[in-house]
Amino acid sequence: MSALVVLPTYQEAENIRDVLTRVRTVVPEASILVVDDGSPDGTADLAAEVAAELGQIDVLRRAEKSGLGPAYRAGFTWGLERGHDVLVEMDADLSHDPEVLPLLIVAVTDGDVDLAIGSRYVPGGAVPGWPTNRRLLSQWGNRYIGLMLRMPVRDATAGFRAYRRSIIEKIGLERVRADGYGFQIEMAYEVSKAGGTILEIPITFRDRIRGVSKMSPNIVTEALVLVTRWGIRDRVNRIRRSR
């Protein structure tokens, strides 16, 4: 089965060569797509240089920064059009260890798994260096997501994951409209509603060493608002169907 690793980037010139080299080394048979949202620091040009050196790397240049969700939708659409069977998400800042990629890909290619998630909150997962308040906020936020959406996923906001092509086609990318954390949550939610099998694989998540984080309070707020809206909508629909 053909795997495509999708790397959304914005201002990742300090990391792009390192992450592409490490991904190519760990999964030499996989293809890689860099989806760059018009980075002014030349990330896309650097990615193209590495692509010329290593091969099996493409760069999708977008005009401007428009969010994580649109970048992944564009990357996944690109991959589906080219016949890839497994579509992988990971950050370009090396907070996700490329060494875990084979585990995620094999879980989908060799097992009965539609979505494999690199999870911080299953036994064996870790977030070293996080202060207690940040860790608790993330953990309890994910518990709230699971409660509201009745979804048995411990780390629904995780951005290190692999999807089977058939489950993405079943849920329909055009139906997934959220950005940021909301995109990760909505994709897992749609896979769960579609009856897909989800497996969480423990990972160690490390904060970026180089560059600036793109995370903001607005992204977190958007995600929690969407989860609350979806949860209330589902409960109302269940009440209506029971009448």
N, C-alpha and C positions, 0 to 999 in steps of 0.2 A: 504494500500500500504506500502511496506517495504522500509524504508529509511536507507541509509548508509552515515555516516559522515566521509569524508576522510580528515585526518590531515597529511600533509607532514611535516617531521621534519628533522632538522639538527642542532645539538648542542642546544637542547631545554630542557636539564635536569632540568633547574630551573623552567620551566613552565609546564612540561608535566603532572605531577600529578594534578595540579590545573585545567588545562583545561579539562582533561578527567573527573575529578570528576564533574565539573560544567556542561559539556555536558551531562553526564549520568543523572544528576539530572533534567535538563530541558527537555530532550527528552528521558525518560526512555525506550521507546519501540524501539528506533532507535539502529542500530548497528554502531560501530565505527571501523574504520581502521586507524592505524598509519602506515604511509609509511616512514620509516626511511632510510636515505641515508648514512648509515655507520657512524653515529655520534660517534666520539671518546670519548665523555663525558658520554656515557652510557645511552643515551636517550631511546634506544630500550629496554634495560633491565629494566629500570624504568617503561616504558609503559607496559611491560609484567607483572610486579609486580602488577600494578594497575588493569590490565585485570583479574588477578587471584582473586583479591578482589571484583571487581564490576561486572564482566561478560559482555558478548556481546561486547567485545573489542578484536580485532585481531591486530597483529603486523606483517607487511610485511617488512622484512629486505632486504635492497639492499646493494650491495658491496661498493658503493662509491657515493659521491655527483655528481649528473648529471643534476641538474636543476629542476625547478618547473614543467615544462611541462611533462618531462618523469615520474616524481613522480605521477602526477595526472593521466596520461595515464595508468600507472601500477595500481593505485588504482581503477580507473573506470573499467578497464578490470576485475580486481578481483571482483568488485561488480556486474558487468553484468553477469559474469560466475556463480554467486551465487544467481541470480534471484532478485536482489534489483530493486525496481521500481523508486526510487528517489535517486539521487547521489548528495551529498552536499560537497561543498568546504568550508574550513575555515582555517585561520592561527592558528598555535599552540601557538602563543605568547600573546594571549588574547587581541590583538588589535580589534578583532571581538568579540562582546558581545554574549556569548552563549544564552542569553535570547531572541535573535532575531530568533534563529533557528526554533521555532515552526511557526513563520510567514512565513518564506521561504518555509518550508516543506508543510504547509497547502495551500499556494498559488498554489503549483504544484498538490497536492493530491486532493484538493477540488475545484479547479478552472480550467479554460481553459488556463493554463499557462504552457509553455514548459521550460522556464528559468526564475527564480526569482532571481534578483540581489539585494543584500544589497548595496544601493547606497548612496554615500556621497553628491551627487550633484543634488538631487531632493529636493523639499521643505520638510523640516523637517530633512534633513541630515546635518551632521556637522563634522568638523575636528578640535576640540578644541586644542589649543596650537600650531597649525601650524603657522609659520611666513607667512606674506603676500606673499612673493616671492615664497615660496613652494606651497602654496594653488593656486596661480594664474598659476604657471607652470603646476600643475596637472589638473586644470580646463581647461585651454586653450589647453593642450595636448589632453584631451578628446574631446574637441570641434573639434580639427583638425582631430581626428580619425573619428568622426561622419561625418564631411564634406567629407573627402577623401573616406570613405567607404559607404557613403549614408546610415548610420545606425542610427536610432532614439534612441540611448542609451546615457544617460548623463554620465554614469560612466562605460565605457567599460573595464577599467583596474582593476575594483574591483575584489577581490578574495574571497568574501563571497557570495555564490550563491548556488542555487539548480536547478538541471536539471531533467526533465522527462526522463525516460529510453528510450522511443520511439524516442525522438529527437536525443539522442546520437547515437542510432543505425542508424537513418536515415542519419546523417552527416558522420558517420564513424570515429572512433578515429584515425584510421591509416592515415587519410588524414590531421590531425592536427599535424603539426610538430614543431611549435614555442615553445620557452621556456619563462620563466619569465612573464613579463607583456604581451609579445607577445602571450603567450598561452591563457591568459584570453581574449584578444582582438579577436584572431582567433576563439575561441569557440563561442563567441557572434556573430561574423560575420557569421560563418557557420550556426548558428541557424537562424539568420535573413534571409540569402539567401535561407534556406530551407523552409521559410514560417512559422517558429515557432513564437509563441506568447511570448513576453518578457515583464516582469513586473519589475519595479524598486521600491523597498521598502526602505524608508529612514532609515539610520543608523547613529549612532555616532561612528566614527572611532577614536580610541585612540592609540597613539604610545606605543610600548612595554615599560614595566617598568623594566623587567629583561631580561638579555641576550643581544646579539648583532644582529643588523639588518643585513639581507643577501642582502639587496638592494644595487645596485651599479650603477654608471652612464652607465656602459656598457649594463646593462639590459634595461634601458630606451632608450638608443641609438638604440639597436637592435629592440625594439618595433616600434620606429618611422620610422626606415628604412623599416621594413616589411610593415607597414601601407602605406607608400609612394609607395612601389613596388606594393602592392595589388591594390591600388587606380588607379595607372597608367595602370596596366594590365587590370583592369575592363573597364576603359575608352577606351582603344585601342580595346578591344573585342566588346564593344558596337558600335564603329565606323565601325568595320569590318562587324558586323551583319546588320548594316543599309545600307550597299552598295548593 
